[in-house]
């Protein structure tokens, strides 16, 4: 994808969705929780996504990698689902 195309994609996202991010304290708390759970590697990024979903009060968290999210405990497991088939 070209830089121009990526910029257009981001513009589309900004107009359709509410962006959610963690502040410094929330980020550190999420990392500490994952460390306590023994989560390492790429699953840490999924844990940060899950922390944002909780912060946003999401009803669902769609992923094709359910296994990583299952490591994060019951609070996240109840949100996680595979995306519907297209």
Backbone as a chain_set.jsonl record, in Angstrom:
{"seq": "XXXXXXXXXXXXXXXXXXXXXXXXXXXXXXXXXXXXXXXXXXXXXXXXXXXXXXXXXXXXXXXXXXXXXXXXXXXXXXXXXXXXXX", "coords": {"N": [[0.849, -1.163, 0.0], [0.579, 2.17, -0.836], [1.932, 5.214, 0.6], [0.175, 7.313, 0.257], [-2.266, 5.986, -0.206], [-2.522, 4.683, 2.27], [-2.848, 6.899, 3.919], [-5.37, 7.797, 3.04], [-6.951, 5.637, 3.842], [-6.702, 5.87, 6.626], [-7.964, 8.357, 6.994], [-10.574, 7.643, 6.344], [-11.135, 5.873, 8.422], [-10.993, 7.57, 10.649], [-13.255, 9.123, 10.268], [-15.352, 7.384, 10.589], [-15.195, 5.938, 12.939], [-14.762, 5.955, 16.518], [-11.808, 6.794, 17.942], [-9.815, 5.086, 20.302], [-7.574, 5.145, 22.976], [-4.946, 4.286, 25.271], [-3.991, 5.973, 28.231], [-0.908, 6.905, 29.883], [-0.883, 5.705, 32.509], [-2.909, 3.762, 32.242], [-1.844, 2.212, 30.209], [0.515, 1.219, 31.438], [-0.674, -0.263, 33.504], [-2.021, -2.201, 32.017], [0.142, -3.543, 30.806], [1.436, -4.503, 33.11], [-0.54, -6.277, 34.041], [-0.59, -8.171, 31.978], [2.004, -9.155, 32.207], [1.82, -10.389, 34.708], [0.112, -12.431, 33.992], [1.749, -13.891, 32.415], [1.994, -13.355, 29.721], [3.518, -12.886, 26.633], [5.379, -11.603, 23.777], [3.739, -11.287, 20.58], [1.155, -11.481, 21.565], [0.95, -9.562, 23.489], [0.34, -7.181, 22.183], [-2.269, -7.762, 21.411], [-3.368, -7.839, 23.934], [-3.235, -5.131, 24.615], [-5.017, -4.077, 22.768], [-7.321, -5.305, 23.76], [-7.48, -4.038, 26.262], [-8.109, -1.471, 25.427], [-10.61, -2.001, 24.293], [-12.086, -2.653, 26.582], [-11.923, -0.194, 27.923], [-13.394, 1.396, 26.175], [-15.869, 0.337, 26.514], [-16.802, -1.695, 24.896], [-19.045, -3.929, 23.235], [-18.441, -6.161, 21.8], [-15.511, -7.846, 20.649], [-13.938, -8.386, 17.873], [-11.972, -10.871, 16.312], [-9.597, -12.823, 14.459], [-7.871, -14.266, 15.83], [-8.524, -15.715, 18.291], [-7.363, -17.24, 20.287], [-5.163, -15.805, 21.472], [-6.555, -13.81, 22.844], [-8.052, -15.284, 24.598], [-6.259, -15.839, 26.576], [-6.362, -13.716, 28.266], [-8.258, -13.679, 30.268], [-11.555, -13.966, 31.852], [-13.091, -11.6, 31.658], [-12.39, -10.469, 29.227], [-12.732, -12.662, 27.525], [-15.508, -12.952, 27.324], [-16.184, -10.964, 25.534], [-14.974, -11.563, 23.13], [-15.104, -12.661, 19.763], [-15.253, -14.477, 16.679], [-15.067, -12.822, 13.525], [-18.072, -12.27, 11.639], [-18.9, -14.413, 8.896], [-18.377, -13.436, 5.539]], "CA": [[0.0, 0.0, 0.0], [1.359, 3.398, -0.888], [1.714, 6.144, 1.714], [-1.045, 8.076, -0.052], [-3.412, 5.102, 0.035], [-2.62, 4.492, 3.723], [-3.426, 8.14, 4.45], [-6.798, 7.79, 2.738], [-7.573, 4.644, 4.722], [-6.783, 6.467, 7.959], [-9.007, 9.382, 6.974], [-11.854, 6.943, 6.391], [-11.307, 5.336, 9.775], [-11.251, 8.684, 11.567], [-14.608, 9.637, 10.051], [-16.359, 6.364, 10.858], [-15.008, 5.299, 14.234], [-14.201, 6.711, 17.623], [-10.508, 6.242, 18.302], [-9.625, 4.872, 21.735], [-6.183, 4.867, 23.318], [-4.645, 4.209, 26.697], [-3.036, 6.96, 28.729], [0.285, 6.26, 30.442], [-1.229, 4.836, 33.644], [-3.672, 2.622, 31.725], [-0.896, 1.39, 29.455], [1.358, 0.5, 32.401], [-1.512, -1.248, 34.191], [-2.268, -3.303, 31.079], [1.392, -4.294, 30.677], [1.632, -5.238, 34.372], [-1.502, -7.391, 34.076], [-0.127, -9.203, 31.047], [3.202, -9.763, 32.8], [1.343, -11.299, 35.755], [-0.5, -13.581, 33.322], [2.779, -14.584, 31.651], [1.782, -13.107, 28.297], [4.689, -12.296, 25.981], [5.359, -11.592, 22.316], [2.651, -10.619, 19.867], [-0.076, -11.476, 22.365], [0.918, -8.309, 24.258], [-0.409, -6.213, 21.377], [-3.679, -8.12, 21.545], [-3.763, -7.408, 25.268], [-3.451, -3.685, 24.575], [-6.287, -3.905, 22.055], [-8.363, -5.695, 24.702], [-7.588, -2.969, 27.259], [-8.848, -0.385, 24.771], [-12.006, -2.433, 24.165], [-12.699, -2.487, 27.902], [-12.031, 1.247, 28.183], [-14.451, 1.927, 25.321], [-17.149, -0.299, 26.832], [-17.204, -2.461, 23.706], [-19.904, -5.101, 23.418], [-17.796, -7.265, 21.103], [-14.148, -7.655, 20.167], [-13.812, -9.368, 16.802], [-10.602, -11.24, 15.965], [-9.373, -14.161, 13.916], [-6.89, -14.889, 16.717], [-9.219, -15.847, 19.57], [-6.469, -17.869, 21.268], [-4.428, -14.783, 22.224], [-7.475, -13.092, 23.719], [-8.468, -16.221, 25.65], [-5.253, -15.795, 27.639], [-6.524, -12.487, 29.041], [-9.22, -13.846, 31.35], [-12.995, -14.035, 31.593], [-13.642, -10.286, 31.298], [-12.152, -10.313, 27.793], [-13.283, -13.817, 26.816], [-16.933, -12.765, 27.044], [-16.316, -10.023, 24.435], [-14.286, -12.018, 21.928], [-15.822, -13.502, 18.802], [-14.736, -14.465, 15.314], [-15.896, -11.971, 12.672], [-19.047, -13.022, 10.858], [-18.498, -14.765, 7.526], [-18.887, -12.49, 4.54]], "C": [[0.898, 1.23, 0.0], [1.054, 4.267, 0.339], [0.432, 6.942, 1.492], [-2.294, 7.233, 0.224], [-3.612, 4.876, 1.533], [-3.23, 5.72, 4.381], [-4.92, 8.212, 4.216], [-7.555, 6.793, 3.615], [-7.739, 5.227, 6.122], [-7.841, 7.557, 8.032], [-10.385, 8.744, 7.062], [-12.152, 6.397, 7.769], [-11.69, 6.452, 10.741], [-12.674, 9.213, 11.436], [-15.697, 8.653, 10.459], [-16.311, 5.793, 12.274], [-14.534, 6.296, 15.275], [-12.89, 6.048, 18.005], [-10.371, 6.184, 19.815], [-8.159, 4.554, 21.963], [-6.031, 4.872, 24.819], [-3.719, 5.356, 27.072], [-1.882, 6.197, 29.391], [-0.022, 5.304, 31.575], [-1.979, 3.593, 33.19], [-2.763, 1.654, 30.972], [-0.037, 0.572, 30.414], [0.564, -0.573, 33.141], [-1.773, -2.456, 33.294], [-1.016, -4.169, 30.92], [1.671, -5.099, 31.943], [0.708, -6.455, 34.439], [-1.05, -8.518, 33.153], [1.122, -9.894, 31.57], [2.802, -10.755, 33.881], [0.736, -12.564, 35.165], [0.512, -14.382, 32.509], [2.653, -14.406, 30.145], [2.989, -12.371, 27.733], [4.465, -12.254, 24.469], [4.178, -10.832, 21.75], [1.352, -10.558, 20.634], [-0.178, -10.218, 23.225], [0.146, -7.25, 23.489], [-1.903, -6.492, 21.445], [-4.201, -7.71, 22.911], [-4.018, -5.909, 25.335], [-4.738, -3.348, 23.831], [-7.448, -4.231, 22.997], [-8.561, -4.627, 25.773], [-8.347, -1.78, 26.678], [-10.326, -0.741, 24.621], [-12.741, -2.284, 25.493], [-12.911, -1.016, 28.213], [-13.204, 1.849, 27.41], [-15.828, 1.367, 25.673], [-17.691, -1.1, 25.662], [-18.086, -3.642, 24.093], [-19.272, -6.347, 22.82], [-16.377, -6.856, 20.734], [-13.917, -8.754, 19.145], [-12.344, -9.597, 16.456], [-10.591, -12.613, 15.319], [-8.38, -14.913, 14.79], [-7.464, -14.977, 18.139], [-8.287, -16.375, 20.655], [-5.708, -16.839, 22.106], [-5.336, -14.074, 23.231], [-7.983, -13.98, 24.847], [-7.501, -16.219, 26.828], [-5.5, -14.663, 28.63], [-7.589, -12.56, 30.127], [-10.669, -13.675, 30.926], [-13.587, -12.711, 31.128], [-13.501, -10.03, 29.793], [-12.809, -11.439, 27.01], [-14.755, -13.616, 26.454], [-17.186, -11.788, 25.891], [-15.868, -10.584, 23.09], [-15.145, -12.936, 21.081], [-15.095, -13.43, 17.47], [-15.636, -13.536, 14.493], [-16.905, -12.823, 11.888], [-18.524, -13.297, 9.445], [-19.137, -13.784, 6.558], [-19.401, -13.23, 3.347]], "O": [[1.864, 1.304, 0.759], [0.047, 4.072, 1.021], [-0.308, 7.213, 2.439], [-3.259, 7.716, 0.818], [-4.745, 4.876, 2.013], [-4.041, 5.596, 5.299], [-5.665, 8.641, 5.098], [-8.662, 7.073, 4.074], [-8.8, 5.092, 6.732], [-8.544, 7.666, 9.037], [-11.262, 9.241, 7.768], [-13.291, 6.451, 8.232], [-12.601, 6.294, 11.553], [-13.237, 9.705, 12.414], [-16.846, 9.049, 10.654], [-17.296, 5.225, 12.746], [-13.977, 7.345, 14.949], [-12.866, 4.868, 18.354], [-10.761, 7.114, 20.522], [-7.568, 3.773, 21.217], [-6.877, 5.394, 25.545], [-2.784, 5.679, 26.34], [-1.901, 4.967, 29.442], [0.52, 4.199, 31.609], [-1.724, 2.496, 33.685], [-2.898, 0.435, 31.088], [0.124, -0.635, 30.228], [1.072, -1.67, 33.378], [-1.75, -3.596, 33.757], [-1.111, -5.396, 30.901], [2.095, -6.252, 31.862], [1.13, -7.536, 34.848], [-1.125, -9.691, 33.519], [1.279, -11.102, 31.392], [3.374, -11.841, 33.969], [0.829, -13.64, 35.757], [0.177, -15.437, 31.972], [3.156, -15.228, 29.378], [3.428, -11.361, 28.283], [3.488, -12.799, 23.956], [3.681, -9.874, 22.343], [0.528, -9.678, 20.387], [-1.273, -9.846, 23.646], [-0.625, -6.496, 24.082], [-2.71, -5.566, 21.526], [-5.348, -7.281, 23.037], [-4.923, -5.466, 26.042], [-5.465, -2.435, 24.223], [-8.446, -3.51, 23.026], [-9.696, -4.341, 26.154], [-9.145, -1.154, 27.376], [-11.195, 0.113, 24.8], [-13.888, -1.84, 25.524], [-13.969, -0.633, 28.714], [-13.92, 2.707, 27.927], [-16.842, 1.866, 25.185], [-18.903, -1.174, 25.461], [-17.896, -4.268, 25.136], [-19.533, -7.461, 23.274], [-16.084, -5.677, 20.534], [-13.723, -9.915, 19.505], [-11.57, -8.649, 16.322], [-11.449, -13.454, 15.588], [-8.077, -16.076, 14.521], [-6.931, -14.372, 19.069], [-8.412, -15.993, 21.819], [-5.616, -16.986, 23.325], [-4.913, -13.776, 24.348], [-8.308, -13.491, 25.929], [-7.881, -16.557, 27.949], [-4.917, -14.648, 29.713], [-7.799, -11.58, 30.841], [-10.966, -13.293, 29.795], [-14.49, -12.699, 30.291], [-14.386, -9.445, 29.169], [-13.381, -11.202, 25.946], [-15.2, -14.06, 25.396], [-18.279, -11.777, 25.326], [-16.325, -10.136, 22.039], [-15.811, -13.845, 21.577], [-14.411, -12.451, 17.171], [-16.841, -13.471, 14.74], [-16.612, -13.961, 11.522], [-17.787, -12.488, 8.881], [-20.279, -13.361, 6.733], [-19.874, -12.612, 2.393]]}, "num_chains": 1, "name": "protein.A"}
